[in-house]
Amino acid sequence: MVAIYSAILLGVLGLAAGVFLAYSAEIFKVEEDPRLKLLVEALPGLNCGACGYPGCEGYAKAVLKGDEPNKCLPGKNAGVEQKLREILKSSG
């Protein structure tokens, strides 16, 4: 009988913890700028750090905050600067 009560108690505690975590995840959800994904996709994805930021996503976040979109050295020949400017103009 103790095993049955223990299993029921464990199930109830697990369910309560799951509900609490789901509620907390919804309350503390972080909204992200939809342009960030577009900027990251426009960058070459080398994560070289030549722009001075830790990877392409870090540079994309800095561009959203107002940094110049001309610091991507590997993407200069591919026209990355122009793509970044277009994304910022079209959705900003």
C-alpha positions, 0 to 999 in steps of 0.5 A: 500500500505504501508503494501505491501512495508513494507512486501517487504522491510522486505523480502529483508532485511531477504534475505540479512541477510541470504545470509550474514550469509551463506557467513560468515559461509563459510569464518570462517569455522573451520576445525577439525582434523578427529582423534578427533572423533575417539579418543572421541569414544574410550574413555568411555564417562563418562566425569568424569575429572579424567584425569585432563581435562574437559570431554572426548573431552577435553582430546582427544584434549589434546592427539592430541596435544601431551599429554600422552594417559594413563590418562583415569582412568575409561578406564584403564581396558577396554584398552582405552590407547591401542586404543588411541595409535592405533588411533594416530599411524594409522592416524598420 
